[in-house]
């Protein structure tokens, strides 16, 4: 059986097509013959299904070692391709002209039992080294297959979630409050401000007074006229910028967006995040576990896979979902990332 590498594609005849595409889902069919991506050819060579392929340019016969040490294929791609094949999946290299939507992925993985002749896609996979940074904007419908220095693979699934809750209460307006160094105190808070809407934290739990309100909470409440702070909303925002810089504006935008979606954000400091969130709050006496950890980032943020894996691991360890709020001039995109076992 002859397989020839030329122009970044490995080609074979009808016998190769029958053996590798028809029976095992490798490659694609062109004019009745077989075309393989180099990563597919590398996998066939590694299994011993063929001993060598011929390099059309040099005439050299390439075995698995020869192909892997050439410029034709990445070892990261080979490791991920092999792992997914070993897990029982058929997959296609995401190459222009090979699959319908190759952008942003290295492989399209089919549901178990399906192959490239079917239309259904289980995962869009991007293979990267643990040392390769990833722009946040490139995530959302992709599974990152992160290969560490010991060749173990961690799969991180990303999507664009819809975030909604059911926590909504009418609150009285004009409640007097004092702006301090980095928080606001409400000396005579209406009970529903904390007990139902879950704003702030009482300094004295028994009396419920005074109510300590964070700067993001206070700015949001001042905009709605609920808190009456000397200097109004702008005074609170300016104080927030003094203590946090530009990060305050991003966090405030995300806080408001979450409240607009009837979700209650509270500090996520203990979890290394900006917020933890509660979707359905009736009263603080019957408060359940928070569902999300939210980290606020600029929209042009670039992730280190190590940091991304750390965030996801932490969220999973405390039974929460990791969500990143990507902020650009007030617009917010939501990105969720979680561990995946294909």
C-alpha positions in Angstrom: 0.0 0.0 0.0 1.6 3.3 -1.1 1.1 6.5 0.9 2.8 9.7 -0.4 3.3 13.0 1.4 3.1 16.0 -0.9 2.0 19.6 -0.2 1.0 18.9 3.4 -1.3 16.0 2.5 -0.7 12.3 2.5 -2.4 10.5 -0.4 -3.3 6.9 -1.1 -5.4 5.0 -3.6 -8.6 3.1 -3.3 -7.2 0.3 -1.2 -6.0 2.9 1.4 -9.4 4.5 1.3 -11.2 1.3 1.9 -8.9 0.3 4.8 -8.6 3.7 6.5 -11.6 5.8 5.6 -14.4 3.3 5.0 -13.5 1.0 7.9 -11.9 3.4 10.5 -12.8 7.0 9.7 -9.4 8.4 8.8 -9.0 11.2 6.3 -11.4 12.2 3.5 -12.2 10.8 0.1 -11.2 12.8 -3.0 -12.1 11.4 -6.5 -12.4 7.9 -4.9 -9.0 8.0 -3.3 -7.8 8.8 0.2 -6.3 12.0 1.6 -4.9 12.1 5.1 -3.6 15.0 7.2 -0.1 14.4 8.5 -1.4 13.9 12.0 -3.6 11.1 10.8 -0.7 9.5 8.9 1.5 9.8 12.1 -1.2 7.9 14.1 -1.3 5.1 11.4 2.5 4.9 11.5 2.6 4.8 15.3 0.2 1.8 15.3 2.2 0.0 12.7 -0.6 -0.1 10.2 1.9 1.0 7.6 5.7 1.0 8.0 6.6 4.2 6.0 5.2 6.9 3.8 7.1 8.5 0.9 8.1 12.1 0.9 7.4 13.3 -2.6 9.9 16.1 -2.4 12.9 14.2 -1.0 12.0 10.7 -2.1 12.8 9.6 1.5 10.8 6.9 3.2 9.5 8.3 6.5 8.6 6.1 9.5 6.8 7.4 12.6 10.0 8.9 14.0 10.9 10.5 10.6 7.5 12.1 10.2 7.3 13.3 13.8 10.8 14.9 13.6 9.9 16.6 10.3 8.1 20.0 9.9 5.0 18.3 8.7 3.3 17.6 12.0 3.2 18.9 15.6 3.8 16.5 18.5 1.1 18.3 20.4 -1.4 17.5 17.7 -0.2 13.9 17.5 -0.6 13.4 21.3 -4.1 14.8 21.4 -5.2 12.9 18.3 -3.9 9.6 19.7 -5.6 10.2 23.1 -9.0 10.9 21.5 -8.7 7.9 19.2 -7.8 5.8 22.2 -11.0 7.0 23.9 -13.0 5.6 21.0 -13.7 8.7 18.9 -13.4 9.3 15.2 -12.2 12.9 14.5 -11.2 15.0 11.6 -8.5 17.6 11.3 -10.1 21.0 11.1 -8.6 22.1 7.8 -10.0 24.4 5.2 -12.0 22.5 2.6 -12.0 19.3 4.8 -14.7 20.3 7.3 -17.5 22.9 7.2 -16.3 25.2 10.0 -12.6 24.8 10.8 -12.0 28.2 12.4 -10.7 28.1 15.9 -10.2 24.4 16.2 -7.6 21.7 15.3 -10.0 18.8 15.4 -13.7 18.1 15.0 -14.6 15.1 17.2 -17.7 13.1 16.4 -20.0 11.4 18.9 -19.0 7.8 19.6 -20.4 5.6 16.9 -20.4 8.4 14.4 -17.7 9.4 11.9 -16.8 12.0 9.2 -19.6 10.7 7.1 -22.1 12.0 9.7 -23.1 15.6 10.3 -23.1 15.6 14.2 -20.2 17.1 16.0 -19.5 16.3 19.7 -16.6 18.6 20.3 -14.5 21.3 18.6 -11.0 20.7 20.0 -8.0 23.0 20.0 -4.7 21.3 21.0 -2.2 23.4 22.9 0.9 23.1 25.0 0.6 24.2 28.7 3.0 27.0 27.7 0.8 28.4 24.9 -1.3 31.4 25.9 -4.9 31.7 24.7 -6.8 34.9 24.0 -10.2 34.9 25.8 -12.0 35.9 22.6 -10.9 32.6 20.9 -12.9 30.6 23.5 -16.6 29.9 23.8 -17.4 26.9 21.7 -14.1 25.1 21.9 -12.6 22.4 24.0 -9.0 23.1 24.9 -6.8 20.0 25.0 -3.9 21.2 27.1 -0.8 19.0 26.9 1.5 19.3 29.9 5.3 18.7 30.0 4.7 15.1 31.0 2.3 14.6 28.0 -0.8 14.3 30.2 -3.8 16.0 28.6 -6.4 18.1 30.4 -9.6 18.9 28.6 -11.2 22.3 29.3 -14.7 22.9 27.8 -15.7 26.5 27.2 -19.1 28.0 26.2 -21.0 31.3 26.4 -23.6 30.8 29.1 -26.9 32.5 29.6 -26.9 33.9 33.2 -30.4 34.5 34.7 -31.9 34.5 38.2 -35.1 35.2 40.0 -34.0 37.5 42.8 -35.9 40.8 42.5 -37.4 43.0 45.3 -38.8 46.5 45.5 -36.7 48.6 47.9 -37.4 52.0 49.5 -35.5 55.0 48.2 -33.5 57.7 49.9 -31.9 55.6 52.7 -29.2 57.6 54.3 -25.6 56.3 54.2 -22.1 57.4 54.8 -19.1 56.9 52.5 -16.0 55.8 54.4 -12.6 54.8 53.2 -13.5 51.8 51.1 -17.1 51.0 52.0 -20.4 52.6 52.8 -22.3 52.3 56.1 -26.1 52.4 56.3 -27.0 53.2 59.9 -30.7 52.5 59.8 -31.2 50.1 56.9 -34.6 48.8 55.9 -34.7 45.1 56.8 -35.4 44.0 53.2 -32.1 45.5 52.0 -30.1 42.7 53.6 -32.6 40.1 54.6 -34.3 39.7 51.2 -32.2 41.5 48.5 -28.9 40.4 50.2 -27.1 43.7 50.0 -24.2 44.3 52.4 -23.4 42.6 55.7 -24.5 43.7 59.1 -21.8 44.8 61.5 -24.0 43.4 64.3 -25.8 40.3 63.3 -28.4 40.5 66.1 -29.6 44.1 65.5 -28.8 44.1 61.8 -27.2 47.5 62.1 -25.2 49.2 60.8 -25.2 47.6 57.4 -21.8 47.5 55.7 -22.1 47.9 51.9 -19.3 47.4 49.5 -18.4 50.2 47.0 -19.8 48.3 44.0 -23.0 47.6 45.9 -23.3 51.2 47.0 -22.7 52.6 43.5 -25.4 50.4 42.1 -27.8 51.3 44.9 -27.0 55.0 44.6 -27.8 55.0 40.9 -31.2 53.5 41.6 -31.8 56.2 44.3 -32.0 53.6 47.1 -29.0 55.0 48.9 -28.6 58.6 49.7 -24.8 59.2 49.9 -23.2 62.6 50.1 -22.0 63.3 46.6 -24.2 60.6 45.2 -23.3 57.8 42.8 -20.3 59.7 41.4 -18.7 60.1 44.8 -18.8 56.4 45.3 -17.4 55.6 41.9 -14.6 58.1 42.4 -13.7 56.4 45.7 -13.8 53.0 44.0 -11.4 54.2 41.3 -9.1 55.6 44.0 -8.8 52.2 45.8 -9.0 49.9 42.7 -8.2 51.9 39.6 -9.8 50.9 36.3 -10.7 47.5 37.7 -13.5 49.1 39.7 -15.3 50.2 36.6 -15.2 46.8 35.1 -16.4 45.1 38.3 -19.2 47.7 38.7 -20.4 47.0 35.1 -20.5 43.3 35.8 -22.2 43.8 39.2 -24.9 45.8 37.6 -25.3 43.4 34.8 -25.8 40.5 37.2 -28.3 42.4 39.3 -30.2 43.3 36.1 -30.4 39.6 35.4 -31.9 39.1 38.9 -28.7 37.4 40.1 -27.1 38.3 43.5 -23.4 38.9 43.4 -21.3 38.8 46.6 -17.6 39.0 47.1 -15.6 36.0 45.8 -12.4 37.0 47.6 -12.2 33.8 49.6 -12.2 31.8 46.3 -9.8 34.1 44.4 -12.6 35.5 42.3 -14.4 38.9 42.0 -17.9 37.5 42.8 -19.7 34.5 43.9 -23.4 34.5 42.8 -26.8 33.3 43.9 -29.5 32.9 41.3 -32.5 32.5 43.6 -32.6 34.3 46.9 -35.8 34.5 48.9 -34.2 35.4 52.2 -30.8 35.1 53.8 -32.1 32.7 56.5 -32.6 30.1 53.8 -29.6 30.9 51.6 -28.3 28.0 49.5 -24.9 27.5 48.1 -23.7 30.0 45.5 -23.6 28.6 42.0 -21.0 30.6 40.1 -17.6 32.1 40.7 -17.1 35.2 38.4 -13.8 36.7 37.5 -13.9 40.1 35.8 -11.4 40.6 33.0 -10.8 43.0 30.2 -12.1 41.6 26.9 -8.6 41.5 25.4 -7.3 39.2 28.2 -5.0 36.3 27.3 -5.2 33.2 29.5 -2.3 31.1 30.6 -3.5 27.5 30.5 -2.0 27.0 34.0 -4.0 29.9 35.5 -7.1 28.7 33.6 -6.7 25.2 35.0 -6.2 26.6 38.5 -9.4 28.6 38.3 -11.4 25.7 37.0 -10.0 23.3 39.6 -10.8 25.7 42.4 -14.4 26.3 41.3 -14.9 22.5 40.9 -13.5 21.9 44.4 -16.1 24.2 46.0 -18.9 22.9 43.8 -19.3 26.0 41.6 -19.0 26.9 38.0 -16.2 29.2 36.7 -17.4 32.1 34.7 -15.3 34.9 33.2 -16.9 38.3 32.5 -15.1 39.9 29.6 -15.6 43.7 29.7 -15.0 46.1 26.8 -16.4 49.7 27.1 -19.3 48.5 29.2 -20.2 45.6 26.9 -19.9 42.2 28.7 -19.4 38.7 27.2 -19.8 35.7 29.5 -17.4 32.8 29.2 -17.7 29.6 31.2 -14.9 27.1 31.5 -15.1 23.6 33.1 -13.2 20.3 33.2 -14.3 17.8 30.6 -13.7 14.0 30.4 -14.4 13.1 26.8 
